[in-house]
Amino acid sequence: MEALLTACQGTDSTEVPAKPKRSFYAARDLYKYRHQYPQNFKDIRYQNDLSNLRFYKNKIPFKPDGVYIEEVLSKWKGDYEKLEYSHTYIQWLFPLREQGLNFYAKELTTYEIEEFKKTKEAIRRFLLAYKMMLEFFGIKLIDKTGNVARAVNWQERFQHLNESQHNYLRITRILKSLGELGYESFKSPLVKFILHEALVENTIPNIKQSALEYFVYTIRDRRERRRLLRFAQKHYTPSENFIWGPPRREQPEGSKAPKTPAPPTSGHHSQTSMHKKPKDSKNPSAAVRVNSKAAEDKKVAPGEPGEETDWPSSEAGSEAARPGDAGRESDAANSSPQPEETIAQAPEKKESASPSEKDAERANRNKDCESPGETGSHDDALLQ
């Protein structure tokens, strides 16, 4: 029997670990969070409800346990058994604008978030709750900028954290809540610390997948996410198994393909462009400028090593262009002047054109004058 167990253990130790995969659903959830829940988000509660704020002002207990925030902060601190096995408090301590497992907990509203940030009493207790949970994980907050370090009890708590993976969900919620309630800057130090312990010190190796798939992507600053991913890639072993980001979801068969703007190939544009050919040879700089701008847009492709892709989900992809969609705006800016340039240069060619060609050009210009909104509609399609 012992020989059999030894053989089995030997087999397990020589197995090559499977290459991890990133979850599309995790990426979609965190994309919505980072972009303020852009689609299908409804602030459904009345502004005068403010359950989360009233809880943090010690006016109501959290449900269903019936415990007030002051009791949690004074009596639950250091009671690791209670913090571990009670699953109804975390949604109240770290509220979000999304429903959690405790249906008694209320979702945050945008109005409540602003009121919470202005209430010093609530903010003070919120930071105490954050410190309490950090200590539960074996971490301590060391300054007002959010930097963290190992707590005195780190060895015991790291071992527990490495084995109790449901706490990774709690860390994701805590990070999200920090961003909602005005402490976005506290996220990066905590995520960097966890990545260091998981990848460099190897004290909590089981957490690295959650750190790369969830914790990093709660950070709204894209440059900071890139910095953390580069740090992780540098220390990840085996290095060939490192994944920069989640894959794009493939379009299911039978579904509608995304609408793409049609190229300006209408009759009058094509005729005018035929007359432009001699003109292009005299002044090739305009074509060179357009081609160089297109080349610049294609220079950085998403998914390259070192480039984390902040891509929207299939739902969020249908939104109009947002301020962060620089690539989409640059495409529209580069493409929109083209029809105007074509029309503007057509009259210069009138002298060398034959009488029949002059009539065709005159008819084309009349059509352009009759439909002045065509160029604008082309630009609008690029921005959808």
Summary of the structure (lengths in Angstrom):
residues: 384
radius of gyration: 28.9
end to end distance: 66.7
largest distance: 101.2
contacts: 1010
relative contact order: 0.09
helix: 59%
strand: 2%
